[in-house]
Amino acid sequence: MNNRPKLSFLDRYLTLWIFLAMIIGILIGYFIPNSAEFIHSFSTGTTNIPLAIGLILMMYPPLTKVNFKQIPKILAKPKLLIISFFITWIVGPFLMFLLATTFLKDYPEYMTGLIIIGLAPCIAMVIVWNELAEGNRELVAGLVGINSLLQVFFFSLYAYFYLEIMLPLFGFKGLNINITMIEIAQTVGIYLGIPFVAAVISRNLLLKSKGEIWFKEKFLPKISPITLIALLFTIVVMFSLKGQMIVSIPMDVIRIAIPLVIFFSIMFVLMFLVAKFIGADYKDNAALSFTASGNNFELAIAVSIGVFGIHSGQAFAGVIGPLVEVPALILLVQLSYWFKKKWYSKE
């Protein structure tokens, strides 16, 4: 029996809206002169303000729905956490490294960009995908929080290991990347810290002043559409930034997209099967699988632009990452429901 709730008009045709947003973005970037330059003009450092606003608004409603008091209880599941961190932090970066060096060995800039994407798990969009798949909000919030701290402390070390040690071992020229913990913490703080603080403050204030019934039945339904609207806005902006390039070098987009699609698929299915094997219920499994399969493209783009420049092949690969991730993860949301129907029909 399928217990999936009746979807709104916007939710029901979400995949269609996303592909339309992608097409609109490409058309804007290709046919409107200087549109990318205009969007880039609203940037400070490596942070594009329209993109940041879209991502922050996108994450606010799901985070507001999280009962943060339940997170310590949820995280008291050592078996799930160990499996999650092993697949996310050990298997994931190595898998992306293998895919990058296999599919893009003749395109070293794209190869490097893909490796950088694989060095950090997703801390932003995963909350949206988990929400769409009806996964465990508290578990995903806990995992996102821990992964954020791990990125701050270990991203530089991972970059050193894979780009300066692993590349030469596989016959490629090593690269030296210098990025500080402060720079990484700044990126994490913008895309996760701002919506997290806003969600915690508004949730606590409204629960105290208006009560739980009003909060759940009035406030949450009002803000829920913001996630999907902000998602579509973000997609239009992302695709318009690279519309000209996507049309002019489509084969390069495909070259980068193929290993990414393979990565998302393997990571999602692997985590789902392993978590199912060790006894995770559907909500926990969805949270674990989406955490493992996505990547922190905000950090990857910021690093690539900061180190190699905004017009580098690494930066282009970084931007193509989320362009591929969005439709791929939307399809994985559907696969998640198929797994639920197949293996968790009694829940």
Summary of the structure (lengths in Angstrom):
residues: 347
radius of gyration: 19.5
end to end distance: 9.1
largest distance: 62.4
contacts: 1201
relative contact order: 0.19
helix: 80%
strand: 2%
